[in-house]
């Protein structure tokens, strides 16, 4: 893929729209706890991924040649993020959980210059501020005074922060692995590792309950865990970690839209304004760095040697100043 094109941004946006349907699918699942839902979602997702690998004959990409501990850590962090997010919803409500999960771009933007020497442009920082402001406006004020179903609001805040931190760390790990592995490699191993971790939950649901929920679990696995994740990672491995994280803020926007259109959830004025700010921030981050005081700056070409690929090929790519994409 040409890393200077807008295709990675399109991939991220498409996957976020697909992820937004998860609220509809979860609404239709009955009689299953979180661990069981996640296990069977990953199981059906892995089946879809394996079928895709067989059809495209890309099995060679599954070989882990380097940075294996980071691949295992990514699988673990995926599970930490998912569980923390669901527990935050349980204890503090959906609005607060979403807000805390999507503070992850703040952590990524602050850590990227230190860990990966990525420049934070004025435009990127402005887009981040607009997007985070939009997320804050999406909070239902009633959620601040309610303690959620279990009445343990502080615990919900804790799990929400943990979800945001684990999501941010996961983004940084992807940034560390993307020179060595493709999106297919990342999604296959993280899904498999997640299944192993959640395997005790596979027997905690009866066959009848599982059969009754297949209509929702199958699309969750095939469309979200397989297709949407593949699309997302193929975009994420070709752009900056901070860029991918800000674009991922489109997910709560799509969730609100589908909730309104299909589940008849109400939309308020602050919801529309918040969505608008997020869309504006995502647009700014997707078009590249622009000099707001004049024309686009002249690109500075630099050569950079990339790491050896899993197949032993070594190549050189051109980077274009502030316009470069990962």
C-alpha positions in Angstrom: 0.0 0.0 0.0 1.2 3.6 -0.7 1.7 5.0 2.7 1.3 8.6 1.4 -2.3 7.9 0.2 -5.6 8.4 2.1 -6.4 4.7 1.9 -5.3 4.0 5.6 -7.7 6.7 6.8 -10.5 5.3 4.8 -9.8 1.8 6.3 -9.9 3.2 9.8 -13.1 5.1 9.2 -14.8 2.1 7.6 -13.9 -0.2 10.5 -15.1 2.4 13.0 -18.5 2.5 11.3 -18.6 -1.3 11.5 -17.6 -1.3 15.1 -20.4 1.1 15.8 -23.0 -1.7 15.3 -21.8 -3.6 18.4 -24.4 -1.9 20.5 -27.1 -3.3 18.3 -25.7 -6.8 18.5 -25.1 -6.8 22.2 -28.7 -5.6 22.7 -29.9 -8.8 21.1 -27.9 -11.2 23.3 -29.6 -12.7 26.3 -28.5 -15.0 29.1 -24.7 -14.8 28.5 -22.1 -13.2 30.6 -19.4 -10.9 29.3 -16.6 -13.5 29.2 -18.7 -16.0 27.2 -19.8 -13.3 24.7 -16.2 -12.3 24.1 -15.0 -15.9 23.8 -17.6 -16.9 21.1 -17.1 -13.6 19.3 -13.4 -14.4 19.0 -14.1 -18.0 18.1 -16.3 -17.1 15.1 -13.9 -14.3 14.3 -11.0 -16.7 14.2 -12.9 -19.1 11.9 -13.5 -16.2 9.5 -9.8 -15.3 9.6 -8.7 -18.8 8.9 -11.1 -19.1 5.9 -9.7 -15.8 4.6 -6.1 -17.1 5.0 -6.9 -20.3 3.2 -8.6 -18.4 0.4 -5.8 -15.9 -0.1 -3.0 -18.4 0.6 -1.3 -16.0 3.0 -0.4 -18.5 5.7 3.3 -17.5 5.5 2.4 -14.2 7.2 1.5 -16.1 10.4 5.1 -16.9 11.2 6.5 -14.9 14.1 10.1 -14.1 13.4 10.7 -11.2 15.8 9.2 -9.4 18.8 7.1 -12.3 19.9 6.7 -11.0 23.5 5.1 -7.9 22.1 2.6 -9.9 20.1 1.6 -11.8 23.2 1.3 -8.6 25.2 -1.0 -7.2 22.5 -3.3 -10.1 22.8 -3.4 -9.7 26.6 -4.1 -6.0 26.4 -7.0 -6.6 24.0 -8.7 -8.7 26.7 -7.9 -6.2 29.4 -9.4 -3.4 27.3 -12.6 -5.3 26.4 -13.2 -6.6 30.0 -12.5 -3.2 31.5 -14.8 -1.4 29.1 -17.7 -3.8 29.8 -17.2 -3.5 33.5 -17.1 0.3 33.3 -20.4 0.2 31.4 -21.8 -2.0 34.2 -20.7 0.2 37.1 -20.7 3.8 35.6 -23.0 3.6 32.6 -22.4 3.7 28.8 -21.7 7.4 28.5 -18.9 7.6 31.1 -17.4 4.3 29.9 -17.2 5.6 26.3 -15.7 8.9 27.3 -13.0 7.2 29.4 -12.2 4.6 26.7 -11.7 7.3 24.1 -9.3 9.3 26.1 -6.7 6.9 24.7 -5.6 9.3 21.9 -4.4 11.7 24.6 -2.0 9.0 26.0 -0.9 8.0 22.5 -0.3 11.6 21.3 1.7 12.3 24.5 3.8 9.1 24.3 4.4 8.9 20.6 7.1 11.6 20.5 9.0 9.9 23.4 8.8 6.3 22.2 8.7 6.7 18.4 10.0 10.3 17.8 6.8 11.2 16.0 6.3 14.9 15.6 3.2 16.4 17.1 2.1 19.1 14.6 -0.1 22.0 15.5 -2.9 20.6 13.3 -2.7 17.2 14.9 -2.9 18.7 18.4 -5.8 20.9 17.4 -7.6 17.9 15.9 -7.0 16.0 19.1 -8.5 18.9 21.2 -11.5 19.1 19.0 -12.1 15.4 19.1 -11.7 15.0 22.9 -14.0 18.1 23.4 -16.6 16.3 21.2 -16.3 13.1 23.3 -16.9 15.2 26.5 -20.0 16.7 25.0 -21.4 13.2 24.3 -21.7 12.5 28.0 -25.2 12.4 29.3 -25.3 14.6 32.3 -27.7 12.2 34.1 -24.9 9.6 34.0 -22.8 11.8 36.3 -25.3 11.5 39.1 -26.3 7.9 38.6 -24.1 5.1 39.9 -25.1 2.6 37.2 -26.9 -0.7 37.8 -24.6 -2.0 40.6 -24.2 1.3 42.4 -20.4 1.3 42.4 -19.6 4.5 40.3 -15.9 4.9 41.5 -15.1 1.4 40.4 -16.7 2.1 37.0 -14.4 5.2 36.7 -11.3 3.0 37.5 -12.2 0.4 34.9 -12.9 3.1 32.3 -9.5 4.6 32.9 -7.9 1.1 32.7 -9.7 0.6 29.4 -8.3 3.8 28.0 -4.8 3.1 29.1 -4.8 -0.4 27.7 -6.3 0.8 24.4 -3.5 3.4 24.2 -0.8 0.9 25.0 -2.2 -1.4 22.4 -2.0 1.3 19.8 1.6 2.0 20.7 2.5 -1.8 20.4 0.9 -1.8 16.9 3.2 1.1 16.0 6.1 -1.0 17.3 5.1 -4.1 15.4 3.9 -2.7 12.1 7.4 -2.7 10.4 7.7 -6.4 11.0 4.1 -7.8 10.5 1.0 -7.2 8.5 -2.4 -6.5 9.8 -3.4 -10.1 9.1 -0.6 -11.3 11.4 -1.6 -9.0 14.2 -5.3 -9.8 14.1 -4.8 -13.6 13.9 -2.5 -13.9 16.9 -4.3 -11.4 19.1 -7.6 -13.3 18.4 -6.0 -16.7 19.1 -4.4 -15.4 22.3 -7.7 -13.9 23.5 -9.5 -17.2 22.9 -6.9 -19.0 25.0 -7.3 -16.5 27.9 -11.1 -16.7 27.7 -11.4 -20.5 27.2 -12.8 -21.1 30.7 -15.8 -19.1 29.7 -16.6 -21.4 26.8 -18.3 -24.0 29.1 -20.1 -21.5 31.2 -23.0 -21.2 28.8 -25.5 -24.0 27.9 -25.9 -25.3 24.4 -29.5 -24.0 24.2 -28.5 -20.4 25.2 -25.6 -20.5 22.8 -27.9 -21.7 19.9 -30.5 -19.0 20.7 -27.8 -16.2 20.5 -26.0 -17.5 17.3 -27.9 -14.9 15.2 -26.0 -12.1 17.1 -22.7 -13.9 17.9 -22.0 -14.9 14.3 -22.0 -11.4 12.9 -20.1 -10.1 16.0 -17.4 -12.6 15.2 -17.3 -12.6 11.4 -18.0 -8.9 10.8 -16.4 -7.3 13.8 -13.6 -9.6 15.1 -12.6 -10.7 11.6 -13.5 -8.3 8.9 -13.6 -5.0 10.8 -10.4 -5.7 12.7 -8.5 -6.7 9.5 -9.7 -3.5 7.9 -8.7 -1.4 10.9 -5.2 -3.0 11.3 -4.5 -2.6 7.6 -5.0 1.1 8.1 -3.3 1.3 11.4 0.0 -0.3 10.2 0.2 2.4 7.5 -0.1 5.5 9.6 1.0 7.2 12.8 -0.3 5.7 16.0 -1.6 9.1 17.1 -3.4 9.5 13.8 -5.1 6.1 14.0 -6.2 6.8 17.6 -7.8 10.1 16.7 -9.6 8.6 13.7 -10.9 5.8 16.0 -12.9 8.5 17.8 -15.4 8.1 15.0 -16.6 4.8 16.6 -18.7 6.4 19.3 -20.3 8.7 16.7 -21.4 5.7 14.6 -22.6 3.9 17.8 -24.8 6.9 18.6 -26.1 7.0 15.0 -27.0 3.3 14.9 -28.5 3.5 18.4 -30.8 6.4 17.3 -31.8 4.9 13.9 -32.3 1.3 15.0 -32.7 1.2 18.9 -34.6 4.6 19.0 -32.1 6.0 21.6 -32.6 9.8 21.9 -30.2 12.3 20.5 -29.7 15.7 22.2 -28.3 19.0 21.0 -25.0 18.4 22.8 -24.8 15.0 21.1 -25.0 16.5 17.6 -22.4 19.2 18.5 -20.1 16.6 20.0 -20.3 14.4 16.9 -19.6 17.4 14.7 -16.4 18.2 16.6 -15.3 14.6 16.3 -15.9 14.5 12.6 -14.1 17.8 12.1 -11.1 16.5 14.1 -11.1 13.3 12.1 -11.2 15.2 8.8 -8.3 17.4 9.8 -6.2 14.5 10.8 -6.9 12.5 7.6 -6.0 15.3 5.1 -2.4 15.6 6.4 -0.5 18.6 7.9 -1.5 21.9 6.5 0.1 25.3 7.2 -2.8 27.3 8.4 -0.8 30.5 7.8 -0.2 29.8 4.2 0.2 27.1 1.6 1.4 23.6 2.3 5.0 23.6 3.4 7.6 22.3 0.9 8.1 18.6 1.6 11.5 17.5 2.8 12.6 14.2 1.4 14.5 11.9 3.7 15.6 8.3 3.2 15.0 5.8 6.0 16.0 2.2 6.1 13.1 0.0 7.3 13.4 -3.2 9.2 13.8 -6.5 7.6 10.4 -8.0 6.8 9.2 -11.4 7.9 10.3 -12.8 4.5 13.8 -11.4 4.6 13.4 -8.5 2.2 15.0 -5.2 3.0 13.9 -2.0 1.3 14.2 1.7 1.5 11.3 4.2 1.5 11.0 7.9 1.1 9.6 10.0 3.9 8.1 13.4 3.2 8.6 15.8 6.1 5.4 16.4 8.0 3.3 14.8 5.3 4.6 11.3 5.9 2.1 8.6 6.9 2.7 5.4 8.7 
